[in-house]
Amino acid sequence: MRFEKYTSMYADKVKTIFTNVFTLSEWAEEGALIGELVYKMQQTTPEEDFLGFIAVDQDQLIGCIFFTRLKFKTGINAFILSPVAVATKHQGEGIGQKLINYGLDHLRDVGVELAFTYGDINFYSKVGFKQITEDIAKAPLELSYPEGWLAQSLIGEDIQQIPGHSTCVEALNDQRYW
């Protein structure tokens, strides 16, 4: 298995893997919603605000993660990890964690200071994310699951309060994802 930076040649395969994974783990409507999210994210997000990473095994795409810019008025260099998918038959093998760590290492290398995500505390804590409140950093939209608002410093410092609101890329700027 190898990890590499996402390129647009994988656009259709990425949409398919997200649609399939979320359909099987949630329901068909969720699969379609997340499939459309990643397709829109790939098509509309400026290159400087978008990083994706894939896991490939025997020339088959088996996992993908996306990071998109999260902006604060302070100018802190931050990205949000969302979404993540690993092919159902490869789940439980640690591929998601390895892929996320690969992506976080790349973010560190390019000077990103903070990484955020929104989701399962038990899963994301395995790769260094810690639960935060919106007193520390305000999410772009209202959180339906505030316990799932997570972050980690990529520069080895404690996360300090970030004043003001945040904004996300257009593809994520939809209350259905929050």
C-alpha positions in Angstrom: 0.0 0.0 0.0 1.1 3.5 -0.7 0.0 7.0 0.3 0.2 9.9 -2.1 -1.2 13.4 -2.7 -4.6 13.5 -4.4 -4.7 14.5 -8.1 -7.8 15.3 -10.2 -7.3 12.0 -12.1 -8.9 10.3 -9.1 -12.0 12.6 -9.0 -14.6 10.0 -10.1 -13.1 7.2 -8.1 -13.0 9.4 -5.0 -16.6 10.4 -5.4 -17.5 6.7 -5.7 -15.6 5.5 -2.7 -17.1 8.2 -0.4 -20.6 7.5 -1.8 -20.2 3.8 -1.2 -18.7 4.0 2.3 -21.3 6.5 3.6 -24.1 4.6 2.0 -23.1 1.4 3.7 -22.2 3.0 7.1 -25.2 5.4 7.2 -27.9 5.3 4.5 -28.2 6.0 0.8 -29.1 9.6 1.2 -26.0 10.2 3.3 -23.9 8.4 0.8 -25.2 10.6 -2.0 -24.8 13.8 0.1 -21.1 13.1 1.0 -20.4 11.9 -2.6 -21.6 15.2 -3.9 -19.7 17.1 -1.2 -16.4 15.6 -2.2 -17.1 16.1 -5.9 -18.0 19.8 -5.3 -15.0 20.2 -3.0 -12.7 18.9 -5.7 -14.2 21.1 -8.4 -14.8 24.4 -6.6 -12.1 24.8 -4.0 -9.1 26.9 -4.9 -5.9 24.9 -5.0 -4.3 26.9 -2.2 -7.2 26.0 0.1 -7.4 22.3 -0.7 -5.2 19.3 0.1 -6.2 15.7 -0.5 -4.4 12.4 0.2 -5.2 8.9 -1.0 -4.3 5.3 -0.1 -3.7 3.0 -3.0 -3.3 -0.8 -2.8 -2.4 -2.8 -5.9 -3.5 0.2 -8.0 -6.9 0.3 -6.3 -8.0 3.4 -4.5 -8.9 2.3 -0.9 -9.0 5.5 1.1 -9.1 9.3 0.8 -9.0 12.3 3.1 -9.5 16.0 2.3 -8.3 19.0 4.2 -9.6 22.5 3.3 -8.7 25.9 4.6 -10.4 27.2 7.7 -10.0 31.0 8.0 -9.9 33.1 11.1 -9.5 36.9 11.2 -6.3 36.4 13.1 -4.7 34.9 10.0 -3.7 31.7 11.7 -2.9 29.0 9.2 -5.5 26.3 9.8 -7.2 23.5 7.8 -10.1 21.2 8.6 -10.1 17.5 7.9 -13.3 16.5 6.3 -14.3 14.1 5.1 -12.5 10.8 5.5 -13.3 7.4 3.8 -11.7 4.0 3.7 -13.2 1.3 1.6 -15.5 -0.9 3.7 -13.5 -4.1 3.1 -10.3 -2.4 4.4 -11.8 -0.8 7.5 -10.3 -1.8 10.8 -6.8 -2.2 9.3 -5.5 1.1 10.6 -5.5 2.6 7.0 -7.5 5.7 8.0 -5.2 6.5 10.9 -2.1 6.1 8.7 -3.6 8.2 6.0 -4.6 11.0 8.4 -1.1 11.0 9.9 0.4 11.1 6.4 -1.8 14.2 5.7 -1.0 15.8 9.0 2.7 15.4 8.4 2.3 17.1 5.0 0.4 20.0 6.7 3.2 20.4 9.2 5.8 20.4 6.3 3.9 23.3 4.6 3.6 25.4 7.8 0.0 24.8 8.8 -0.4 25.6 12.5 -3.8 24.0 13.4 -5.8 21.1 12.2 -9.5 20.8 13.0 -12.1 18.1 12.4 -15.7 17.4 13.3 -16.7 13.9 14.1 -16.1 10.8 16.2 -14.0 11.7 19.2 -12.9 8.1 19.8 -11.6 7.7 16.2 -9.9 11.1 15.8 -8.3 11.1 19.3 -6.2 8.2 18.0 -4.5 10.6 15.6 -4.0 13.4 18.1 -7.2 15.4 17.9 -8.6 16.7 21.1 -12.1 18.0 21.9 -12.4 21.8 22.1 -15.2 24.1 22.7 -16.4 27.0 20.6 -15.0 29.3 23.3 -11.6 28.2 21.9 -12.4 28.3 18.2 -15.8 29.1 16.7 -17.0 26.7 14.0 -18.1 28.2 10.7 -21.7 27.1 11.2 -23.9 25.8 14.1 -22.7 22.5 15.4 -25.4 19.8 15.7 -22.9 17.7 17.7 -20.7 20.1 19.7 -18.8 17.2 21.4 -17.4 16.4 18.0 -15.5 19.7 17.5 -11.9 18.7 17.6 -8.5 20.3 16.9 -4.7 19.7 17.3 -1.7 22.0 17.2 0.7 21.0 14.4 3.5 23.2 15.9 3.6 21.6 19.4 1.9 24.4 21.3 -1.2 24.5 23.3 -4.2 25.7 21.4 -5.0 29.2 22.4 -8.4 31.0 22.1 -8.9 32.3 18.6 -11.2 35.4 18.6 -14.0 35.8 16.1 -15.7 33.5 13.7 -14.2 31.1 11.3 -15.1 30.5 7.6 -14.8 27.4 5.6 -14.6 26.7 1.9 -17.8 27.0 -0.1 -18.3 23.3 -0.5 -18.5 22.9 3.3 -20.5 26.0 3.9 -23.8 24.1 4.2 -25.6 23.5 7.5 -26.2 19.8 6.5 -22.6 19.0 7.2 -22.5 20.6 10.6 
